[in-house]
């Protein structure tokens, strides 16, 4: 299913254009709804009776109509994966989002605005140089254009006010598709000659002049580098810790040599036997590393496990500690959470001020687990119990694993799928959490230092202005008799939001993943068909009141590939059987079902689908039938 990302928009009009606007909104809603189901709807339209194309007149201008508040429910902002806090003026914060680009706050993370000069959509990281706050580096994925205008490495030399693609050959990989910028590290030093390193899909992009020019560095045993960290050692040497598709590596001379290389095959890593016949499997990327503030040889690493989580069947996560500079590793067994997201490890100076203490946060890819650890201990942090810590319950029911306690249990989003924590260096406490629901802020400047029983950090949503939502499908219904347009949109893991007053106010009308959102072009009556967490249900106009509905029958091993509506109570579905995968890579059969009375009864007929040689699977055709109704081959 195609993914729609970005911000909702409204056309600019004068009062006299209201009627024309409603027509445009109605058509726009229908067009966007179709676009977000491009493959499935295309298949249905080509395989079933052809539909009549209607003209579309684009508005002369549009404006952002994303809600900055809801009349009911928690406002979400979109998956946030990394923060950068200005160490001199901590009011300035940048946020990198997974599918919404780069955002900036000038009020300590309370409100946000999009950084339009950076055309990145799928972002990975953003960092501000501690020795020169004018230098800001951002990274993101290859954007598909012939010259990779958006992906790779971006740079600002005036504190984030203006931006440009990093000069001097920053696209260091051999092919544009490999120029995906990953995690960023900037060493302390002199402005203009700072060492910057960025993990890439072909190694590390390194600059020794604050990002003015770049060269490729290839750590041994790794091709793709997911994370890189730099710290200055005594004597001025730079220690570089990195991990990638081959394991962990360390350099003590700024990346010229790499004397420490610990592959995923190392005996100190767990290697569960899986499959038939059973075969030992390695930990694998994506991975993140972090060193302890007062000890460069204590290293923590988070990575993925080959073992499927018993609950959601998605790969679990590993949390490792090394106390000898990355040569040997110990499995801390903090959590077996798994949700397909990037796990991470973060370390901070001690919140209690004790010299030998430090804070460790493991982002399991579902929740954030914390422990205060001690450099006086041979093993700095104590082991967990290997629990599934995503309880979806606030304290005292938060996730626990031995001495590890969930830090973000008060966020109103089940399994926050965290991306990063923003730390205020002037206060010495975390104050922002970024994750699946967007950005959440602690109750006050020091509240983030409340890391577990009996005191927990409390959070409120800080998504005002953050419009980085991952939209699955948008629908709109014109209601001329009431002089309004209804707007509905479903999101990835952020539920569904509905408006019944021309997108003036919005309310939450669904939870978790809402894959399909279908409403009639005009009303009344108005209904909303939604596919929430892989189950269809019909609702009244408000989007929250359920009405009578029976889903179409699905063969064992099959599934629903597409749905389309023809008014408030007529719907059609494409359903594949167990022999045909949902992406239709080969010939097979599917069932076409048309619902003509809101789910009370249906008529089904075989829909024969074949893949045309040399054409993509989406190029589906209905084969003509003979007079006797037999399919011609």
MARSEMAR-930487 format. One line per field, with one value per residue (C-alpha): residue number from 1; residue in three letters; x, y, z. Coordinates in nm, 3 decimals. Layout:
REM MARSEMAR-930487
n = [NUM:...]
res = [ALA:...]
X = [X:...]
Y = [Y:...]
Z = [Z:...]
***
This chain:
REM MARSEMAR-930487
n = [1:2:3:4:5:6:7:8:9:10:11:12:13:14:15:16:17:18:19:20:21:22:23:24:25:26:27:28:29:30:31:32:33:34:35:36:37:38:39:40:41:42:43:44:45:46:47:48:49:50:51:52:53:54:55:56:57:58:59:60:61:62:63:64:65:66:67:68:69:70:71:72:73:74:75:76:77:78:79:80:81:82:83:84:85:86:87:88:89:90:91:92:93:94:95:96:97:98:99:100:101:102:103:104:105:106:107:108:109:110:111:112:113:114:115:116:117:118:119:120:121:122:123:124:125:126:127:128:129:130:131:132:133:134:135:136:137:138:139:140:141:142:143:144:145:146:147:148:149:150:151:152:153:154:155:156:157:158:159:160:161:162:163:164:165:166:167:168:169:170:171:172:173:174:175:176:177:178:179:180:181:182:183:184:185:186:187:188:189:190:191:192:193:194:195:196:197:198:199:200:201:202:203:204:205:206:207:208:209:210:211:212:213:214:215:216:217:218:219:220:221:222:223:224:225:226:227:228:229:230:231:232:233:234:235:236:237:238:239:240:241:242:243:244:245:246:247:248:249:250:251:252:253:254:255:256:257:258:259:260:261:262:263:264:265:266:267:268:269:270:271:272:273:274:275:276:277:278:279:280:281:282:283:284:285:286:287:288:289:290:291:292:293:294:295:296:297:298:299:300:301:302:303:304:305:306:307:308:309:310:311:312:313:314:315:316:317:318:319:320:321:322:323:324:325:326:327:328:329:330:331:332:333:334:335:336:337:338:339:340:341:342:343:344:345:346:347:348:349:350:351:352:353:354:355:356:357:358:359:360:361:362:363:364:365:366:367:368:369:370:371:372:373:374:375:376:377:378:379:380:381:382:383:384:385:386:387:388:389:390:391:392:393:394:395:396:397:398:399:400:401:402:403:404:405:406:407:408:409:410:411:412:413:414:415:416:417:418:419:420:421:422:423:424:425:426:427:428:429:430:431:432:433:434:435:436:437:438:439:440:441:442:443:444:445:446:447:448:449:450:451:452:453:454:455:456:457:458:459:460:461:462:463:464:465:466:467:468:469:470:471:472:473:474:475:476:477:478:479:480:481:482:483:484:485:486:487:488:489:490:491:492:493:494:495:496:497:498:499:500:501:502:503:504:505:506:507:508:509:510:511:512:513:514:515:516:517:518:519:520:521:522:523:524:525:526:527:528:529:530:531:532:533:534:535:536:537:538:539:540:541:542:543:544:545:546:547:548:549:550:551:552:553:554:555:556:557:558:559:560:561:562:563:564:565:566:567:568:569:570:571:572:573:574:575:576:577:578:579:580:581:582:583:584:585:586:587:588:589:590:591:592:593:594:595:596:597:598:599:600:601:602:603:604:605:606:607:608:609:610:611:612:613:614:615:616:617:618:619:620:621:622:623:624:625:626:627:628:629:630:631:632:633]
res = [UNK:UNK:UNK:UNK:UNK:UNK:UNK:UNK:UNK:UNK:UNK:UNK:UNK:UNK:UNK:UNK:UNK:UNK:UNK:UNK:UNK:UNK:UNK:UNK:UNK:UNK:UNK:UNK:UNK:UNK:UNK:UNK:UNK:UNK:UNK:UNK:UNK:UNK:UNK:UNK:UNK:UNK:UNK:UNK:UNK:UNK:UNK:UNK:UNK:UNK:UNK:UNK:UNK:UNK:UNK:UNK:UNK:UNK:UNK:UNK:UNK:UNK:UNK:UNK:UNK:UNK:UNK:UNK:UNK:UNK:UNK:UNK:UNK:UNK:UNK:UNK:UNK:UNK:UNK:UNK:UNK:UNK:UNK:UNK:UNK:UNK:UNK:UNK:UNK:UNK:UNK:UNK:UNK:UNK:UNK:UNK:UNK:UNK:UNK:UNK:UNK:UNK:UNK:UNK:UNK:UNK:UNK:UNK:UNK:UNK:UNK:UNK:UNK:UNK:UNK:UNK:UNK:UNK:UNK:UNK:UNK:UNK:UNK:UNK:UNK:UNK:UNK:UNK:UNK:UNK:UNK:UNK:UNK:UNK:UNK:UNK:UNK:UNK:UNK:UNK:UNK:UNK:UNK:UNK:UNK:UNK:UNK:UNK:UNK:UNK:UNK:UNK:UNK:UNK:UNK:UNK:UNK:UNK:UNK:UNK:UNK:UNK:UNK:UNK:UNK:UNK:UNK:UNK:UNK:UNK:UNK:UNK:UNK:UNK:UNK:UNK:UNK:UNK:UNK:UNK:UNK:UNK:UNK:UNK:UNK:UNK:UNK:UNK:UNK:UNK:UNK:UNK:UNK:UNK:UNK:UNK:UNK:UNK:UNK:UNK:UNK:UNK:UNK:UNK:UNK:UNK:UNK:UNK:UNK:UNK:UNK:UNK:UNK:UNK:UNK:UNK:UNK:UNK:UNK:UNK:UNK:UNK:UNK:UNK:UNK:UNK:UNK:UNK:UNK:UNK:UNK:UNK:UNK:UNK:UNK:UNK:UNK:UNK:UNK:UNK:UNK:UNK:UNK:UNK:UNK:UNK:UNK:UNK:UNK:UNK:UNK:UNK:UNK:UNK:UNK:UNK:UNK:UNK:UNK:UNK:UNK:UNK:UNK:UNK:UNK:UNK:UNK:UNK:UNK:UNK:UNK:UNK:UNK:UNK:UNK:UNK:UNK:UNK:UNK:UNK:UNK:UNK:UNK:UNK:UNK:UNK:UNK:UNK:UNK:UNK:UNK:UNK:UNK:UNK:UNK:UNK:UNK:UNK:UNK:UNK:UNK:UNK:UNK:UNK:UNK:UNK:UNK:UNK:UNK:UNK:UNK:UNK:UNK:UNK:UNK:UNK:UNK:UNK:UNK:UNK:UNK:UNK:UNK:UNK:UNK:UNK:UNK:UNK:UNK:UNK:UNK:UNK:UNK:UNK:UNK:UNK:UNK:UNK:UNK:UNK:UNK:UNK:UNK:UNK:UNK:UNK:UNK:UNK:UNK:UNK:UNK:UNK:UNK:UNK:UNK:UNK:UNK:UNK:UNK:UNK:UNK:UNK:UNK:UNK:UNK:UNK:UNK:UNK:UNK:UNK:UNK:UNK:UNK:UNK:UNK:UNK:UNK:UNK:UNK:UNK:UNK:UNK:UNK:UNK:UNK:UNK:UNK:UNK:UNK:UNK:UNK:UNK:UNK:UNK:UNK:UNK:UNK:UNK:UNK:UNK:UNK:UNK:UNK:UNK:UNK:UNK:UNK:UNK:UNK:UNK:UNK:UNK:UNK:UNK:UNK:UNK:UNK:UNK:UNK:UNK:UNK:UNK:UNK:UNK:UNK:UNK:UNK:UNK:UNK:UNK:UNK:UNK:UNK:UNK:UNK:UNK:UNK:UNK:UNK:UNK:UNK:UNK:UNK:UNK:UNK:UNK:UNK:UNK:UNK:UNK:UNK:UNK:UNK:UNK:UNK:UNK:UNK:UNK:UNK:UNK:UNK:UNK:UNK:UNK:UNK:UNK:UNK:UNK:UNK:UNK:UNK:UNK:UNK:UNK:UNK:UNK:UNK:UNK:UNK:UNK:UNK:UNK:UNK:UNK:UNK:UNK:UNK:UNK:UNK:UNK:UNK:UNK:UNK:UNK:UNK:UNK:UNK:UNK:UNK:UNK:UNK:UNK:UNK:UNK:UNK:UNK:UNK:UNK:UNK:UNK:UNK:UNK:UNK:UNK:UNK:UNK:UNK:UNK:UNK:UNK:UNK:UNK:UNK:UNK:UNK:UNK:UNK:UNK:UNK:UNK:UNK:UNK:UNK:UNK:UNK:UNK:UNK:UNK:UNK:UNK:UNK:UNK:UNK:UNK:UNK:UNK:UNK:UNK:UNK:UNK:UNK:UNK:UNK:UNK:UNK:UNK:UNK:UNK:UNK:UNK:UNK:UNK:UNK:UNK:UNK:UNK:UNK:UNK:UNK:UNK:UNK:UNK:UNK:UNK:UNK:UNK:UNK:UNK:UNK:UNK:UNK:UNK:UNK:UNK:UNK:UNK:UNK:UNK:UNK:UNK:UNK:UNK:UNK:UNK:UNK:UNK:UNK:UNK:UNK:UNK:UNK:UNK:UNK:UNK:UNK:UNK:UNK:UNK:UNK:UNK:UNK:UNK:UNK:UNK:UNK:UNK:UNK:UNK:UNK:UNK:UNK:UNK:UNK:UNK:UNK:UNK:UNK:UNK:UNK:UNK:UNK:UNK:UNK]
X = [0.000:0.133:0.213:0.109:0.315:0.318:0.063:-0.307:-0.385:-0.676:-0.717:-0.711:-1.047:-1.268:-1.623:-1.765:-1.566:-1.724:-1.929:-1.636:-1.417:-1.653:-1.635:-1.257:-1.234:-1.464:-1.255:-0.931:-1.043:-1.140:-0.814:-0.599:-0.793:-0.729:-0.363:-0.296:-0.429:-0.263:-0.183:-0.502:-0.740:-0.559:-0.593:-0.962:-1.034:-0.847:-0.986:-1.346:-1.574:-1.392:-1.469:-1.538:-1.260:-1.374:-1.188:-0.984:-0.900:-0.610:-0.647:-0.435:-0.283:-0.307:-0.259:-0.177:-0.490:-0.331:-0.477:-0.269:-0.521:-0.800:-1.139:-1.098:-0.794:-0.416:-0.262:0.005:0.279:0.453:0.743:1.043:1.379:1.644:1.694:1.966:1.972:2.170:2.408:2.430:2.067:1.865:1.548:1.659:1.593:1.587:1.389:1.444:1.131:1.102:0.871:0.814:1.148:1.332:1.161:1.275:1.158:1.254:1.077:1.249:1.040:0.690:0.600:0.751:0.788:0.910:1.257:1.154:1.509:1.591:1.398:1.462:1.150:1.290:1.533:1.780:1.967:2.053:2.343:2.472:2.848:2.925:3.231:3.052:2.676:2.663:2.742:2.440:2.449:2.142:2.115:1.850:1.772:1.817:1.509:1.490:1.581:1.850:2.084:1.969:1.860:1.714:1.901:2.247:2.410:2.289:2.473:2.399:2.676:2.455:2.283:2.014:1.881:1.991:2.075:2.235:2.340:2.681:2.949:3.277:3.159:2.942:2.771:3.065:2.903:2.943:2.574:2.320:2.090:2.360:2.394:2.166:2.296:2.265:2.382:2.609:2.901:3.085:3.408:3.499:3.765:3.819:3.541:3.611:3.824:3.588:3.586:3.242:3.152:2.828:2.738:2.652:2.539:2.894:3.104:3.163:3.163:3.436:3.513:3.804:3.695:3.346:3.174:3.331:3.474:3.434:3.609:3.502:3.635:3.588:3.600:3.702:3.436:3.155:3.000:2.693:2.753:2.449:2.602:2.921:3.035:3.344:3.512:3.841:4.104:4.397:4.662:4.401:4.344:3.991:3.826:3.568:3.315:3.094:2.871:2.727:2.625:2.940:2.953:3.143:3.467:3.687:3.958:4.178:4.328:4.023:3.946:4.289:4.326:4.077:4.256:3.935:3.691:3.431:3.217:2.861:3.003:3.214:3.166:3.062:2.743:2.444:2.379:2.042:1.981:1.680:1.520:1.512:1.768:1.862:2.138:2.316:2.210:2.392:2.274:2.236:2.187:2.043:2.256:2.354:2.656:2.727:3.025:3.015:3.092:3.372:3.506:3.580:3.621:3.270:3.054:2.687:2.525:2.168:2.090:1.836:1.794:1.707:1.453:1.088:0.908:0.647:0.379:0.390:0.628:0.859:1.232:1.341:1.617:1.951:2.123:2.499:2.770:3.147:3.393:3.713:3.668:3.449:3.653:3.415:3.042:2.783:2.410:2.229:1.889:1.710:1.416:1.295:1.068:1.044:0.845:1.061:1.205:1.566:1.677:1.920:2.150:2.208:2.427:2.419:2.606:2.461:2.141:2.229:2.569:2.767:3.105:3.111:2.744:2.601:2.264:2.190:1.878:1.799:1.537:1.406:1.213:0.892:0.972:1.265:1.430:1.662:1.917:2.165:2.495:2.832:3.186:3.311:3.134:3.313:2.993:2.870:2.496:2.309:2.128:1.761:1.531:1.473:1.117:0.878:0.869:0.603:0.318:0.120:0.041:0.142:0.318:0.294:0.223:0.513:0.769:1.022:1.323:1.534:1.676:1.572:1.258:1.055:1.117:0.841:0.544:0.333:0.326:-0.032:0.068:0.086:0.438:0.589:0.837:1.094:1.350:1.549:1.571:1.662:1.898:1.935:2.307:2.241:1.993:2.136:1.805:1.620:1.318:1.185:1.101:1.053:0.880:0.584:0.336:0.563:0.719:0.633:0.773:0.839:0.627:0.917:1.291:1.402:1.114:1.303:1.551:1.273:1.371:1.167:0.988:0.884:0.910:0.844:0.876:0.541:0.484:0.245:0.221:0.444:0.320:0.185:0.303:0.466:0.289:0.503:0.231:0.249:-0.092:-0.229:-0.544:-0.745:-1.116:-1.354:-1.732:-1.912:-2.238:-2.404:-2.723:-2.517:-2.266:-1.966:-1.713:-1.622:-1.252:-1.112:-0.756:-0.594:-0.232:0.045:0.016:-0.132:-0.497:-0.753:-0.858:-1.195:-1.346:-1.712:-1.674:-1.450:-1.128:-1.177:-1.176:-1.069:-1.122:-0.961:-1.184:-0.966:-0.661:-0.332:-0.301:-0.589:-0.496:-0.809:-1.043:-1.336:-1.630:-1.879:-1.811:-2.137:-2.388:-2.606:-2.605:-2.236:-2.053:-1.688:-1.544:-1.212:-0.963:-0.830:-0.558:-0.646:-1.019:-1.294:-1.579:-1.841:-1.907:-2.149:-2.052:-1.865:-1.625:-1.667:-2.016:-2.016:-2.300:-2.404:-2.131:-2.012:-1.673:-1.640:-1.528:-1.154:-1.018:-0.776:-0.432:-0.571:-0.635:-0.799:-0.580:-0.800:-1.132:-1.329:-1.660:-1.957:-2.169:-2.249:-2.338:-2.179:-1.823:-1.607:-1.306:-1.024:-0.943:-0.659:-0.665:-0.394:-0.206:-0.160:0.049:-0.088:0.167:0.044:0.387:0.248:-0.070:-0.349:-0.707:-0.876:-1.232:-1.411:-1.684:-1.932:-2.121:-2.445:-2.614:-2.359:-2.230:-2.554:-2.519:-2.269:-2.226:-1.887:-1.737:-1.387:-1.154:-0.882:-0.552:-0.239:0.099:0.182:0.538:0.767:0.513:0.497:0.257:0.037:-0.034:-0.342:-0.592:-0.930:-0.918:-1.213:-1.473:-1.637:-2.010:-2.021:-1.853:-1.518:-1.201:-0.989:-0.619]
Y = [0.000:0.341:0.573:0.935:1.167:1.537:1.791:1.835:2.143:2.375:2.590:2.969:3.118:3.418:3.387:3.383:3.073:2.854:2.638:2.582:2.504:2.229:2.071:2.090:1.950:1.666:1.579:1.632:1.398:1.133:1.170:1.149:0.853:0.673:0.770:0.618:0.284:0.308:-0.058:-0.212:0.040:0.027:-0.349:-0.331:-0.065:-0.250:-0.591:-0.484:-0.255:0.065:0.382:0.718:0.972:1.314:1.637:1.793:2.159:2.220:2.506:2.814:2.788:2.568:2.615:2.376:2.259:1.996:2.021:2.173:2.054:1.797:1.828:1.466:1.241:1.296:1.505:1.310:1.466:1.188:0.953:1.144:0.967:1.216:1.550:1.815:2.069:2.392:2.368:2.748:2.839:2.531:2.700:2.597:2.230:2.041:1.721:1.469:1.274:0.942:1.055:1.427:1.602:1.837:2.053:2.337:2.468:2.805:2.750:2.446:2.196:2.327:2.424:2.336:2.461:2.278:2.358:2.402:2.448:2.084:1.870:1.548:1.341:1.020:1.158:0.977:1.225:1.587:1.713:2.054:2.088:2.143:2.355:2.563:2.594:2.753:2.413:2.184:1.859:1.659:1.324:1.127:0.861:0.866:1.031:0.851:1.153:1.119:1.352:1.265:1.622:1.528:1.229:1.216:1.490:1.849:2.134:2.470:2.709:2.970:2.774:2.623:2.943:2.847:2.506:2.344:1.998:1.937:2.032:1.870:1.526:1.435:1.166:0.933:0.605:0.456:0.467:0.733:0.472:0.395:0.759:0.716:0.925:0.747:0.859:1.166:1.242:1.575:1.590:1.882:2.112:2.442:2.594:2.546:2.237:2.007:1.636:1.519:1.155:1.021:0.654:0.565:0.256:0.212:0.307:0.640:0.984:1.185:1.558:1.729:2.084:2.116:1.956:2.159:1.846:1.472:1.140:0.777:0.571:0.192:0.031:-0.338:-0.605:-0.358:-0.216:-0.037:0.174:0.248:0.443:0.631:0.813:1.033:1.140:1.321:1.128:1.258:1.392:1.506:1.173:1.095:0.768:0.647:0.378:0.245:-0.048:-0.176:-0.479:-0.666:-0.581:-0.335:-0.148:0.104:0.347:0.555:0.776:0.936:0.653:0.601:0.253:0.021:-0.211:-0.337:-0.532:-0.760:-0.936:-1.050:-1.401:-1.339:-1.598:-1.331:-1.260:-1.498:-1.717:-1.892:-2.189:-2.132:-2.286:-2.639:-2.777:-2.551:-2.306:-2.061:-1.704:-1.377:-1.048:-0.800:-0.438:-0.178:-0.105:0.185:0.237:0.465:0.512:0.615:0.984:0.910:0.586:0.549:0.171:0.103:0.066:-0.016:-0.142:-0.211:-0.427:-0.665:-1.032:-1.307:-1.445:-1.358:-1.201:-1.452:-1.182:-0.996:-1.235:-0.943:-0.973:-0.912:-0.673:-0.723:-0.494:-0.545:-0.410:-0.419:-0.317:-0.362:-0.126:-0.349:-0.668:-0.876:-0.827:-0.932:-0.971:-0.759:-0.914:-0.587:-0.663:-0.889:-0.621:-0.625:-0.404:-0.370:-0.031:0.068:-0.002:0.241:0.297:0.635:0.736:1.056:1.194:1.084:1.257:1.208:1.379:1.076:1.075:0.706:0.688:0.735:0.687:0.427:0.429:0.143:0.222:-0.129:-0.017:-0.022:0.151:0.318:0.121:0.290:0.204:0.413:0.222:0.237:0.244:0.091:-0.234:-0.492:-0.519:-0.162:-0.236:-0.529:-0.782:-0.773:-1.071:-1.079:-0.957:-0.829:-0.474:-0.321:-0.347:-0.049:0.043:0.353:0.320:0.109:-0.127:-0.003:-0.238:-0.385:-0.613:-0.668:-0.326:-0.181:0.032:0.191:0.566:0.670:0.480:0.793:0.889:0.844:0.612:0.235:0.113:0.451:0.300:0.561:0.720:0.954:1.156:1.527:1.619:1.971:2.015:2.328:2.152:1.801:1.625:1.485:1.693:1.553:1.205:1.143:0.837:0.698:0.956:1.252:1.455:1.452:1.695:1.647:1.841:2.071:2.117:1.856:1.610:1.398:1.306:1.112:0.776:0.520:0.415:0.600:0.905:0.888:1.150:1.279:1.384:1.598:1.611:1.873:1.826:2.175:2.261:1.920:1.790:1.490:1.225:0.908:0.906:0.585:0.726:1.049:1.076:1.368:1.403:1.717:1.779:2.067:2.067:2.151:2.372:2.172:1.908:1.608:1.514:1.182:1.045:0.730:0.702:0.457:0.370:0.713:0.623:0.821:1.185:1.319:1.661:1.740:2.116:2.190:2.092:2.368:2.131:1.767:1.478:1.137:0.869:0.557:0.396:0.235:0.155:0.271:0.145:0.229:0.526:0.539:0.781:0.876:1.179:1.344:1.317:1.282:1.005:0.984:0.674:0.597:0.254:0.203:-0.082:-0.054:-0.298:-0.523:-0.533:-0.345:-0.167:0.082:0.401:0.688:1.038:1.125:0.838:0.708:0.553:0.202:0.082:-0.261:-0.431:-0.777:-0.808:-1.009:-1.372:-1.427:-1.771:-1.938:-1.793:-1.511:-1.144:-0.824:-0.637:-0.338:-0.176:0.099:0.268:0.362:0.570:0.534:0.162:0.009:-0.123:-0.357:-0.560:-0.755:-1.063:-1.299:-1.665:-1.854:-1.941:-1.581:-1.339:-0.993:-0.836:-1.064:-1.167:-1.449:-1.583:-1.683:-1.613:-1.367:-1.297:-0.978:-0.895:-0.617:-0.509:-0.338:-0.292:-0.196:-0.546:-0.743:-0.953:-0.990:-1.144:-1.292:-1.406:-1.528:-1.256:-1.415:-1.231:-1.292:-1.123:-1.000:-1.087:-0.789:-0.587:-0.510:-0.700:-0.389:-0.410:-0.629:-0.702:-0.871:-1.154:-1.157:-1.430:-1.635:-1.649:-1.949:-1.753:-1.934:-1.738:-1.713:-1.803]
Z = [0.000:-0.090:0.196:0.208:0.422:0.493:0.593:0.526:0.320:0.244:-0.066:-0.022:-0.127:-0.092:0.053:-0.297:-0.384:-0.114:-0.351:-0.584:-0.285:-0.170:-0.513:-0.510:-0.157:-0.250:-0.554:-0.366:-0.090:-0.341:-0.529:-0.217:-0.087:-0.412:-0.418:-0.077:-0.204:-0.543:-0.603:-0.470:-0.624:-0.959:-0.958:-0.886:-1.144:-1.416:-1.329:-1.272:-1.470:-1.575:-1.380:-1.540:-1.482:-1.361:-1.421:-1.142:-1.105:-0.872:-0.624:-0.684:-0.336:-0.030:0.341:0.622:0.805:1.028:1.378:1.655:1.912:1.937:2.100:2.214:2.233:2.232:1.956:1.768:1.556:1.365:1.428:1.564:1.547:1.669:1.845:1.849:2.133:2.105:2.406:2.446:2.380:2.473:2.354:2.004:1.931:1.600:1.546:1.266:1.171:0.994:0.712:0.771:0.728:0.965:1.229:1.456:1.792:1.938:2.272:2.423:2.229:2.302:1.942:1.605:1.248:0.940:0.799:0.437:0.305:0.381:0.130:0.322:0.385:0.534:0.791:1.012:1.234:1.315:1.529:1.650:1.704:2.072:1.981:1.716:1.746:1.401:1.251:1.219:1.020:0.912:0.734:0.553:0.296:-0.079:-0.227:-0.563:-0.779:-1.046:-0.853:-0.498:-0.424:-0.087:0.052:0.206:0.417:0.466:0.639:0.799:0.900:1.067:1.342:1.121:0.965:0.612:0.468:0.165:0.056:0.212:-0.045:-0.134:-0.243:0.055:-0.159:-0.096:-0.198:-0.542:-0.628:-0.537:-0.385:-0.125:-0.018:0.279:0.567:0.904:1.251:1.285:1.517:1.550:1.750:1.979:1.837:1.657:1.444:1.076:1.132:1.319:1.242:1.130:1.065:0.919:0.889:0.529:0.343:0.210:0.516:0.693:0.532:0.709:0.702:0.877:0.792:0.945:0.647:0.367:0.201:0.254:0.206:0.244:0.536:0.533:0.880:0.857:0.844:0.772:0.459:0.594:0.908:1.123:1.411:1.489:1.806:1.859:2.183:2.244:2.442:2.640:2.404:2.155:1.978:1.865:1.969:1.720:1.810:1.532:1.446:1.122:0.926:1.031:1.401:1.623:1.546:1.731:1.624:1.855:1.584:1.426:1.186:1.028:1.180:1.350:1.594:1.755:1.542:1.700:1.440:1.506:1.492:1.807:2.080:2.333:2.137:2.165:1.861:1.897:1.669:1.449:1.143:1.012:1.036:1.330:1.239:1.473:1.395:1.467:1.614:1.330:1.241:1.281:1.587:1.814:2.042:2.340:2.572:2.937:3.010:3.259:3.106:2.732:2.764:2.893:2.585:2.543:2.224:2.119:1.818:1.678:1.763:1.513:1.760:1.698:1.992:2.120:2.129:1.798:1.613:1.528:1.595:1.951:2.061:2.236:2.488:2.538:2.770:2.714:2.986:2.783:2.491:2.278:2.273:2.486:2.527:2.782:2.714:2.975:2.893:2.956:2.728:2.450:2.305:1.929:1.693:1.385:1.490:1.545:1.903:2.065:2.364:2.533:2.827:3.037:3.340:3.674:3.782:4.149:4.120:4.241:4.061:3.972:3.869:3.518:3.350:3.082:2.866:2.630:2.368:2.308:1.997:2.203:2.535:2.715:2.995:3.247:3.513:3.714:3.679:3.856:3.716:4.044:3.958:3.744:3.541:3.537:3.502:3.652:3.435:3.356:3.341:2.964:3.013:2.751:2.890:2.662:2.911:2.775:3.136:3.333:3.671:3.878:3.589:3.376:3.223:3.468:3.420:3.730:3.826:3.490:3.498:3.220:3.197:2.954:3.100:3.153:2.783:2.653:2.368:2.407:2.326:2.241:1.989:2.097:1.867:2.092:2.415:2.422:2.707:2.847:2.928:3.136:3.366:3.348:3.276:2.975:2.875:2.544:2.420:2.051:1.915:1.729:1.856:1.791:2.072:2.443:2.700:3.070:3.319:3.414:3.357:3.612:3.588:3.335:3.609:3.782:3.645:3.838:4.152:4.359:4.126:3.753:3.480:3.359:3.000:2.799:2.422:2.255:1.899:1.831:1.481:1.428:1.119:1.026:1.032:0.828:0.659:0.517:0.359:0.352:0.277:0.248:0.215:0.099:0.289:0.098:0.306:0.615:0.428:0.539:0.443:0.659:0.666:0.786:0.783:0.919:1.028:1.100:1.471:1.551:1.503:1.307:1.325:1.208:1.144:1.078:1.029:0.728:0.911:1.169:1.466:1.487:1.726:1.767:1.615:1.605:1.757:1.654:1.281:1.060:0.715:0.514:0.549:0.307:0.305:0.029:-0.190:-0.085:0.199:0.389:0.479:0.565:0.685:0.745:0.668:0.839:0.847:1.201:1.306:1.012:1.082:0.893:1.071:0.953:1.154:1.148:1.034:1.355:1.293:1.648:1.658:1.513:1.293:1.161:0.960:0.857:0.690:0.368:0.404:0.372:0.275:0.515:0.458:0.248:0.306:0.183:-0.068:-0.155:-0.078:-0.247:-0.168:-0.388:-0.153:0.218:0.210:-0.102:-0.098:-0.304:-0.196:-0.358:-0.150:-0.224:-0.137:0.046:-0.274:-0.387:-0.179:-0.128:-0.364:-0.648:-0.781:-0.997:-1.153:-0.918:-0.828:-0.603:-0.501:-0.596:-0.343:-0.369:-0.061:-0.156:0.180:0.444:0.503:0.534:0.220:-0.061:-0.402:-0.488:-0.815:-0.905:-1.026:-1.236:-1.217:-1.414:-1.430:-1.779:-1.893:-1.859:-1.662:-1.289:-1.068:-1.046:-1.421:-1.385:-1.657:-1.680:-1.931:-2.175:-2.143:-2.415:-2.468:-2.234:-1.959:-1.981:-1.937:-2.250:-2.201]
***
